[in-house]
């Protein structure tokens, strides 16, 4: 294992389509709707009469396909695509997906969103058996397992491979004659399927991408399901029935686009309810409510409505800057905060401001924004966070892999308040998040994974367990 639990994780967006003449173009538009899920690399693989061809590159989707000939080359009636956020050590073009595999008897292309918790031990075992890996990400492992399966059919081989991997995954696998989609037994990452007006099918990370390409929502892909799409249509099967929903709560809090629906819950509405609940749990005597654009605006409007305070646009975002959480180094994040936000002096000067943010990860953004508002003349800044303190790492596919990155794991709330220069600091409770999302699911925490807040992981951590235990013990020693 590496000395820091860091090298394998990624937060990504996936899109696949079968049965439409403009498959690659549709995939491009679908990925554009998912660009918020990853900005470091993008790729598309198309199936033209059983022959797969790929175009991949580093950067935003529009940068990768700036030359229109790259998209024009991807002819065919089926395609899959991927937008990627890479963590440290995974920046090469070889890790950009879809990963393409050419065998003597067949071709495959694979797109993956998530992180496998037993990737290191599986890879070690496969390499000992002679497997050769071309990339450093964990996504390649599934393909090796499929090819080594002794099951009689490809579908059974895929099922057998899926039963061997653990952690968070939403996979889309394109072959010469079909498209597979699979979700992990806990459904950590979102995945949906829809139908095009002319009859083709789409599988993708969020419903906003279905809307973009004009597809009608059919259903969320459920934990443990394996979908097969071919010229016969859509078939929904299971590779395991040992499932329990634990979808990532950060999808509702931060990651997903506000116009997406996850298991029937609109993301904007859930965030607005989080803000309203936050106003009840953490009231403050103030003049105005200001949200941190863009992912906190829904929660800020909810807080304003519930508290009776006016909602004001006290911060302006430069729409041409990217998210700071989705950037790979601290130096880039620091620069990103300075570039992307500015305070509106005419709005905040002389006012007691309630500043709403969706979450605090490293604390860099919070410090900077409080200072921005005070430099603009705010009389006081009361920071309210529409989620609980992030104290534990994520091993299922988000870029939070060590407690050393999390300020709430290192400092108490009063100390954080002082660090940020805020006049007060309050967080939403765990139950507040669960109630606001309201999945009404018969599972722990209402069907949400809340491990980032309470350390209660829905699965064994496998390769990560020993290092995680050591890190928690070190934190306890520091606290004493």
ABEGO torsion letter per residue (X at the ends): XBABBAAABBBBBBBBBBGBAAAAAAAAAAAAAAAAAEAABBBBBBBBGGBBBBBBBBEBAAAAAABAAAAAABBEABBBBBBBBBBBGAABAAABOBBBBBBAABBBBBBBBEBBAAAAAAAAAAAAAGBBBABABAAAAAAAAAAABABABAAAAAAAAAAABBEBBBBBBBBAABBBBBBBAAGABBBBBBBBAAGBBBBBABAAAAAAAGBBBABBBBBGBBBBBBAAEBBBBBABABBBBBBBAAAAAAABBAABBBGGBBAAAAAAAAAAAAAAABBBBBABBBBBOAAAAAAAAAAAAAAGBBBBBABBBBAABBBAAABABAAAAAAAAAAABBBBAAAABGBBBBBBBABBBAGAAAAAAAAAAAAAGBABBBBBBABBBBABBBAAGBBBABAAABAAAABBAAAAAAAAGBABBBBBBAAAAAAAAGAGBBBBGGGBBAAAAAGBBABBAEAAAAAAAAAAAAAAAAAX
